[in-house]
Amino acid sequence: MNTVLAVAVTILLSATALLALTRMYRGPSLLDRVIAADTLLATMVAAVGAEAAVNRHATTLPVLVVLSLLGFVGSVALVRFAVREEV
């Protein structure tokens, strides 16, 4: 049962990452690319969290915190840059 669940999660996360990469490549505006990058980072956080849950260890918790903070700070900085550029 765990193997089937792990394969299903891997397939779903891979599809999400592929769609986010597609949006980053084809996005018509800068904000579309920023949202796609944030989605890709959230997918990475979910993948690391799923790996930690499957292997039952908490050593990756600092990695999850750093990735989450990186996504938040990066998104805020890019949106502020985009708003300043439009004005």
Phi and psi restraints in degrees (value plus and minus 20) as a CYANA .aco file:
   2 ASN   PHI     -83.8   -43.8
   2 ASN   PSI     -56.1   -16.1
   3 THR   PHI     -85.8   -45.8
   3 THR   PSI     -62.7   -22.7
   4 VAL   PHI     -84.1   -44.1
   4 VAL   PSI     -62.3   -22.3
   5 LEU   PHI     -85.5   -45.5
   5 LEU   PSI     -61.3   -21.3
   6 ALA   PHI     -84.5   -44.5
   6 ALA   PSI     -59.7   -19.7
   7 VAL   PHI     -87.3   -47.3
   7 VAL   PSI     -60.8   -20.8
   8 ALA   PHI     -84.2   -44.2
   8 ALA   PSI     -63.4   -23.4
   9 VAL   PHI     -84.8   -44.8
   9 VAL   PSI     -60.3   -20.3
  10 THR   PHI     -83.0   -43.0
  10 THR   PSI     -62.9   -22.9
  11 ILE   PHI     -84.5   -44.5
  11 ILE   PSI     -64.2   -24.2
  12 LEU   PHI     -86.1   -46.1
  12 LEU   PSI     -62.3   -22.3
  13 LEU   PHI     -88.2   -48.2
  13 LEU   PSI     -55.7   -15.7
  14 SER   PHI     -86.1   -46.1
  14 SER   PSI     -61.3   -21.3
  15 ALA   PHI     -83.8   -43.8
  15 ALA   PSI     -60.2   -20.2
  16 THR   PHI     -83.8   -43.8
  16 THR   PSI     -63.5   -23.5
  17 ALA   PHI     -84.8   -44.8
  17 ALA   PSI     -59.5   -19.5
  18 LEU   PHI     -85.0   -45.0
  18 LEU   PSI     -61.9   -21.9
  19 LEU   PHI     -85.8   -45.8
  19 LEU   PSI     -58.5   -18.5
  20 ALA   PHI     -86.3   -46.3
  20 ALA   PSI     -60.7   -20.7
  21 LEU   PHI     -84.9   -44.9
  21 LEU   PSI     -57.0   -17.0
  22 THR   PHI     -83.5   -43.5
  22 THR   PSI     -62.2   -22.2
  23 ARG   PHI     -87.4   -47.4
  23 ARG   PSI     -55.4   -15.4
  24 MET   PHI     -85.1   -45.1
  24 MET   PSI     -56.6   -16.6
  25 TYR   PHI     -95.3   -55.3
  25 TYR   PSI     -63.1   -23.1
  26 ARG   PHI    -118.0   -78.0
  26 ARG   PSI     -25.3    14.7
  27 GLY   PHI     -75.1   -35.1
  27 GLY   PSI     108.7   148.7
  28 PRO   PHI     -92.7   -52.7
  28 PRO   PSI     -45.6    -5.6
  29 SER   PHI    -146.4  -106.4
  29 SER   PSI     149.6   189.6
  30 LEU   PHI     -86.4   -46.4
  30 LEU   PSI     -58.8   -18.8
  31 LEU   PHI     -86.6   -46.6
  31 LEU   PSI     -53.5   -13.5
  32 ASP   PHI     -82.6   -42.6
  32 ASP   PSI     -59.7   -19.7
  33 ARG   PHI     -89.3   -49.3
  33 ARG   PSI     -55.5   -15.5
  34 VAL   PHI     -86.5   -46.5
  34 VAL   PSI     -63.4   -23.4
  35 ILE   PHI     -85.4   -45.4
  35 ILE   PSI     -58.9   -18.9
  36 ALA   PHI     -85.2   -45.2
  36 ALA   PSI     -59.4   -19.4
  37 ALA   PHI     -85.2   -45.2
  37 ALA   PSI     -59.5   -19.5
  38 ASP   PHI     -86.2   -46.2
  38 ASP   PSI     -58.9   -18.9
  39 THR   PHI     -85.0   -45.0
  39 THR   PSI     -60.2   -20.2
  40 LEU   PHI     -84.7   -44.7
  40 LEU   PSI     -59.7   -19.7
  41 LEU   PHI     -87.9   -47.9
  41 LEU   PSI     -57.8   -17.8
  42 ALA   PHI     -85.1   -45.1
  42 ALA   PSI     -55.4   -15.4
  43 THR   PHI     -85.7   -45.7
  43 THR   PSI     -59.5   -19.5
  44 MET   PHI     -84.3   -44.3
  44 MET   PSI     -60.0   -20.0
  45 VAL   PHI     -83.4   -43.4
  45 VAL   PSI     -62.4   -22.4
  46 ALA   PHI     -83.9   -43.9
  46 ALA   PSI     -58.8   -18.8
  47 ALA   PHI     -85.9   -45.9
  47 ALA   PSI     -63.4   -23.4
  48 VAL   PHI     -86.5   -46.5
  48 VAL   PSI     -59.7   -19.7
  49 GLY   PHI     -84.5   -44.5
  49 GLY   PSI     -59.8   -19.8
  50 ALA   PHI     -86.8   -46.8
  50 ALA   PSI     -59.1   -19.1
  51 GLU   PHI     -84.1   -44.1
  51 GLU   PSI     -60.3   -20.3
  52 ALA   PHI     -86.4   -46.4
  52 ALA   PSI     -56.9   -16.9
  53 ALA   PHI     -90.6   -50.6
  53 ALA   PSI     -58.7   -18.7
  54 VAL   PHI     -87.8   -47.8
  54 VAL   PSI     -62.4   -22.4
  55 ASN   PHI    -108.5   -68.5
  55 ASN   PSI     -21.7    18.3
  56 ARG   PHI      34.9    74.9
  56 ARG   PSI      34.2    74.2
  57 HIS   PHI    -159.4  -119.4
  57 HIS   PSI     133.3   173.3
  58 ALA   PHI    -132.8   -92.8
  58 ALA   PSI      -2.6    37.4
  59 THR   PHI     -94.6   -54.6
  59 THR   PSI     -35.2     4.8
  60 THR   PHI    -111.9   -71.9
  60 THR   PSI     -14.6    25.4
  61 LEU   PHI     -80.4   -40.4
  61 LEU   PSI     -63.1   -23.1
  62 PRO   PHI     -81.8   -41.8
  62 PRO   PSI     -53.9   -13.9
  63 VAL   PHI     -84.9   -44.9
  63 VAL   PSI     -61.5   -21.5
  64 LEU   PHI     -83.7   -43.7
  64 LEU   PSI     -61.4   -21.4
  65 VAL   PHI     -85.1   -45.1
  65 VAL   PSI     -64.5   -24.5
  66 VAL   PHI     -84.9   -44.9
  66 VAL   PSI     -62.9   -22.9
  67 LEU   PHI     -83.5   -43.5
  67 LEU   PSI     -60.0   -20.0
  68 SER   PHI     -85.4   -45.4
  68 SER   PSI     -64.1   -24.1
  69 LEU   PHI     -85.4   -45.4
  69 LEU   PSI     -58.9   -18.9
  70 LEU   PHI     -81.2   -41.2
  70 LEU   PSI     -62.8   -22.8
  71 GLY   PHI     -84.3   -44.3
  71 GLY   PSI     -62.4   -22.4
  72 PHE   PHI     -86.4   -46.4
  72 PHE   PSI     -71.2   -31.2
  73 VAL   PHI     -84.7   -44.7
  73 VAL   PSI     -60.2   -20.2
  74 GLY   PHI     -84.6   -44.6
  74 GLY   PSI     -62.1   -22.1
  75 SER   PHI     -85.2   -45.2
  75 SER   PSI     -64.3   -24.3
  76 VAL   PHI     -83.6   -43.6
  76 VAL   PSI     -62.4   -22.4
  77 ALA   PHI     -85.2   -45.2
  77 ALA   PSI     -63.3   -23.3
  78 LEU   PHI     -88.9   -48.9
  78 LEU   PSI     -56.7   -16.7
  79 VAL   PHI     -87.9   -47.9
  79 VAL   PSI     -59.9   -19.9
  80 ARG   PHI     -83.8   -43.8
  80 ARG   PSI     -58.3   -18.3
  81 PHE   PHI     -85.0   -45.0
  81 PHE   PSI     -62.6   -22.6
  82 ALA   PHI     -86.8   -46.8
  82 ALA   PSI     -58.9   -18.9
  83 VAL   PHI     -88.1   -48.1
  83 VAL   PSI     -60.7   -20.7
  84 ARG   PHI     -85.6   -45.6
  84 ARG   PSI     -55.5   -15.5
  85 GLU   PHI     -92.4   -52.4
  85 GLU   PSI     -52.5   -12.5
  86 GLU   PHI     -91.8   -51.8
  86 GLU   PSI     -53.0   -13.0
